[in-house]
């Protein structure tokens, strides 16, 4: 597979992540879920796809929500993003 094929696959993977996890993130926020393990699992799953703008939006949304529940853990995820993408 050439580079353009890999890039296309990564874009497709990111779109799937946005669609599949975006709904769950909205539900967590709407229902005010405070299950740290569930939230951190989602953050871990979508972090690798934050190169995609739409995924980054839902990642930031969930981190911002999580900050109100567990400030230390949310800061960890902010720093994890920075280490990978900045």
Secondary structure, 3 states (H helix, E strand, C coil): CCHHHHHHHHHHHHHHHHHHHHHHHHHHHHHCCCCHHHHHHHHHHHHCCCCCHHHHHHHHHHHHHHHCCCHHHHHHHHHHHHHHHC
